[in-house]
Amino acid sequence: MNDLGMLTIRHARELLAGGELSALELTEACLKEVEKKNGELNAYLEVFDDARAAAKEADRKLKTRTAGPLAGIPLALKDNILSKGKVASAASKILSGYRATYDATAVKLLKEAGAIVLGRTNMDEFAMGSSTVNSAFGVTKNPHDPARVAGGSSGGSAAAVAMGGALGALGSDTGGSIRQPAAFCGVVGMKPTYGMVSRFGLMAMGSSLDQIGPFAKTVEDAETIFDVIARHDSFDSTSLPDAMRARAGGKTKAIGVPKAFVESEGVDKGTLSNFKESLGRLEAKGFSIKEIELPHARYALAAYYIIMPAEVSANLARYDGVRYGERVKGGDLLATYMKTRGEGFGKETRRRILLGTYVLSAGYYDAYYGKAMGARGRIKRDFEEAFRHVDAIATPTTPSPAFMIGEKAKDPLSMYLEDIFTVPANLAGLPALSVPSGKSAEGLPLSLQLIAPYRADRALFDIGKAFEER
């Protein structure tokens, strides 16, 4: 297939249903792209050896008209989402030999829908980073410019879709880890409402922040994947019940722009210019643009980098070299713990564990964690007030295009600032969508972020599809 890079899930489904293309042919075409490009880009950590067998089974079901909505569609899976019998390492040495004993609910639903899971993609270790540089298995490079990062932490999934190595993918988003790499790689990325997609089978980083979501080439394709995985799950206590999933509402008309917040955060001039052009495109589609205030949004990043490490510290305590994963033996039990964690975790992961342990320690809990949670509540109330006047909110997805590999390696605070526009949605539990909006002067992808009210995920797809229309 010569036009695999342009092939969408929608078009592929039409070709598969009409018998013009087989699932095996489509899978082989994606695998050929992976073989050709992955050596340079390092998007995939592993291609699964049963992908072709799954494709043949999809072809059988397509012929007997018993196929699901994603039958024969090749998808990629972030390395922190479990697939039964497959290695799931979260791009960490400490889990390099771990094999999942069950499917994550999202993966189970994809398989039931007939999707072909091609393999597992690279990521920042335990989803900690904004670049996919913090992987124990090497950097993922941007398909648009291999000298630049693919974004993170789901950089492998974004790069896999952008390079034609899959028609879609799953990632996880804790503070922008789907939307930011989607923006850097020029694809669509969506973070659902917290609780809309089950977290069962997702390795926990920040339990009150994490969400599984889709990558795709178009908003419609992202919606197709979302429709499959957005189900109530009794195995996830935070999963929204069916009665809370449908949100009534009319046609989306007004889009708010927190102008003061956007223009005060050091946005690249080209990015800001593109954002203004994107607002013009929305107006041309019939949406009204209104200036709004999010007065506490400027505290979001500071609050996030207290709350998230605190949850990291608790969640990663289980990786101790005793129950599963790698073990580095020491002279006694404590030494075994320390050696295992010291050698098994990378630098950024250790940094966040230490920070989280500090802010939760006696004497500092109220001074840091308590205040961060208070700020989180105010940020959430700011959004609630804004959504009384507008139906959605628009910002740039990132303050600049993809940066050079190694550019921010010695300045973690500079790296953290890449999340400035994405973390507020996670703190408030809101759905958010990143849609490609143009190119920078260097030819790098730029994107628009749209944020909708709680449970109004459908509004994002409606606006995003309208924005994509030319």
C-alpha positions, 0 to 999 in steps of 0.5 A: 500500500503506497498511501498507508500514511494517509489511510484512516480507520474510516477508509480502511473499514470501508475497504475491508468491508468491501473486500478490496483489502484484507486484514492480513494485507493491511497488517503486513503493510503496517509491519513493513513500515515498522521494519523500515522506520523503527530502527531509526525512530524507536517507536516500538519496543516489540512487535507481537508475533501473533499479529498476523494470526489475529489478522487472519482471524479478523479476515474470517470474521469479516467474510462471515459478517461477524466482525466487530467495529474495529475488525482488521484495524492495526493498533499499537499499545503503550508499554504500560497497558497490559496485554495478556501474555505479553511483556509490559515493562513501562519502559523500565529495567525494573519490569523488563521481564514481566509478562502480563497475566491478564488484559487491561479492560481497554485492550480486552474491548479492542480485541473483542472489537476485532482490532489487531494489536501490533505491538507495544510502544516506547514511553517515558519510564512509568509515564514520567516525562514529556519527551520519551527520552526517559526510557530505559530502552532508548529515545523515541524520535519524531517522524517529522524530524528525527533530531527532535523528541516525539513528546511524552510520555506516550511518544512511542504511540504517537510516533507509531501512528505518525510514521504509518506503523499503525492506524491508531494507538492507545496511550495514557495521559496523566498531565498531557501525555497523550495530547503533547506527543500528539501535538509534536507528531502531528496526530490527534490525541484525546484524554477522556473525562476521568472515569470514562475509560477503565484504568484496570490494567493500566500501570498506575502513576498518578491514580487520580490523574491517569486516563487511557485514551486514543491516538489517531490520524483524524478526530473521527478515527479517535472517536471510533476508538473511544466508542469501543473503549469507553465502557463502565468497568466493575473492576475499576472503582473510579469507572463512571456508571452507565447512568452518568455517561450520557450528558445532555446538551445542545449544539456547541456554540461558544468557545472560551479563550483564557487569553491572559493565561495563554499570553502570559506563559511564554508561548512561542510566537509562531505557536501563538500566531497559529493559535489565533489563526485556529480561532479564526477557523473556528469562527468561520465554522460558526463558533463564537469566541469569548474571552474568559478567565481561569484565574488559578490556572497559573498555579496548575503546574505547581500543584500538579508537580506536588500531587503527581509525585506524591501519588507516584511515591505511593504507587511505585512502592510496590516495585521492591524486587520481592513480588515481581520484576527484577531483583538485585540482591543485597546483604539483607532485605533492606539492602535488596530493596535499595539496590533493586530500586536504585538500579531498576529505576531511572533518574527521572523516576527516582527524582519524582519518588523522592519529591513525592515522599518529601511532600507527604512526609510529616511536617511537610504534608500540610505545607505542600500536599494540602495546599496543592490539593486546595489549589486543585479545588480552585482550578476545578471551580474556575472551570465550572464557572467558565463553563457557565458561559461557554461550551468549550475552552481552547488553548494551544496544546503546547507552548512550542513545537517539538524541541531538540533531543537533549535540549532540556535534559539538564533542566527538568523545570524547563521540561515540566513547563511543556505541560503548562496547558495540558495539566489543568484538564487532568487536575479537574478531571475534564476531557481534552482533545489535541487536533493538528492545526498547522505547521511552524516556520520549520515545518513542525506540527502545531496543534489546538487543544480543546477542553470540554465540561465534565462528561461532555466528551462528545462535544470535543469530537463535534468541534474537532471534526468541524475544525478539521473540515476545509 
